[in-house]
């Protein structure tokens, strides 16, 4: 007597997506770690116009001076005497970072100069003043 076997077909047609998910997660982690986040000073500034403006990228320390002559760093209001301390704290996070001062067009120029002097007192020599391109 002959034996008949009724074997069920193998389902080896499945695609294993585990390695694909691993690669996607590794790429996601890579992009999160290497990205630079945009820092905002915490106040809206109407910057003055300048013909000779040039674009600067990767500024890690942003200081804003409002039209009411208030100084803002990392969304916190800071007195002039506290600028140096706040910038030193930010500089510890990124020692090679540069600083940008966003001064409102209605703010006092004297305060801008004093803020730049406070920033330079921390050892940062590359300080820029943010302007609008005219």
C-alpha positions in Angstrom: 0.0 0.0 0.0 1.3 3.4 -1.0 1.5 6.1 1.5 0.3 9.5 0.6 1.6 12.5 2.6 -0.3 15.6 2.6 2.4 18.0 3.6 1.4 21.6 4.3 3.2 24.2 2.2 6.0 26.0 4.0 5.4 29.7 4.6 9.0 30.8 4.1 7.9 33.8 2.1 7.8 36.1 5.2 10.2 39.0 5.2 12.1 39.6 8.4 12.0 43.4 9.1 13.9 43.3 12.3 17.3 44.4 10.7 15.5 47.1 8.8 14.0 48.5 12.1 17.5 48.3 13.7 18.9 50.4 10.9 16.1 53.0 11.1 16.6 53.4 14.9 20.3 53.7 14.5 19.9 56.4 11.9 17.3 58.2 14.0 19.7 58.3 17.0 22.6 59.5 14.7 20.5 62.4 13.4 19.3 63.4 16.9 22.8 63.4 18.3 24.5 65.3 15.4 21.8 67.9 14.9 22.1 71.4 16.4 19.1 72.9 18.0 18.0 76.4 17.3 18.3 78.5 20.4 16.0 81.4 20.9 16.7 84.3 23.2 13.1 84.5 24.5 11.9 87.9 23.1 11.0 89.2 19.7 13.6 91.6 18.3 13.3 94.0 15.4 16.8 94.0 14.1 18.3 97.0 12.3 19.1 96.8 8.6 22.6 96.6 7.2 23.9 96.5 3.6 27.1 94.6 4.5 25.3 91.9 6.5 26.7 88.4 6.1 25.1 85.1 7.2 26.6 83.4 10.3 25.8 79.8 11.1 26.1 77.8 14.3 26.0 80.4 16.9 25.7 78.6 20.2 25.2 81.7 22.4 22.4 84.2 21.6 21.9 87.3 23.6 18.9 89.6 22.9 18.4 93.2 23.8 14.8 94.3 23.6 13.4 97.7 22.8 12.9 98.3 26.5 16.7 97.6 27.1 16.0 94.3 28.7 18.7 91.6 28.2 17.5 88.1 27.5 19.6 84.9 27.4 18.0 81.4 27.0 14.5 82.8 27.5 15.4 84.4 30.8 15.7 88.0 31.6 19.2 88.9 32.8 20.7 92.0 34.3 23.8 93.5 32.8 25.9 92.3 35.7 24.7 88.7 35.2 25.5 88.5 31.4 29.1 87.3 32.0 27.9 84.6 34.4 25.2 83.4 32.0 27.5 83.3 29.0 30.2 81.5 31.0 27.6 78.8 31.9 26.6 78.5 28.2 30.3 78.4 27.2 30.8 75.3 29.4 28.3 73.5 27.2 30.1 74.4 24.0 33.6 75.8 24.5 34.2 76.5 20.8 30.9 78.3 20.4 30.4 81.8 19.1 28.1 84.5 20.4 25.5 86.6 18.6 23.9 89.7 20.0 20.4 90.5 18.7 19.8 94.2 19.6 16.5 95.8 18.8 16.7 98.8 16.6 15.1 100.9 19.3 17.6 99.8 22.0 20.4 101.9 23.3 23.8 101.4 21.5 25.6 101.9 24.8 23.9 98.9 26.3 24.9 96.9 23.2 28.5 97.8 23.6 28.4 96.9 27.4 26.9 93.5 26.6 29.5 92.8 24.0 32.2 93.8 26.5 30.7 91.4 29.1 30.7 88.6 26.5 34.3 89.3 25.5 35.3 89.2 29.2 34.4 85.5 29.2 37.1 84.8 26.6 34.8 84.7 23.5 36.5 86.8 20.8 34.1 86.0 18.0 31.0 88.1 18.8 28.6 89.3 16.1 25.7 91.7 16.0 22.6 90.4 14.2 21.1 92.6 11.5 18.5 92.4 8.8 19.7 92.2 5.2 18.7 95.3 3.3 
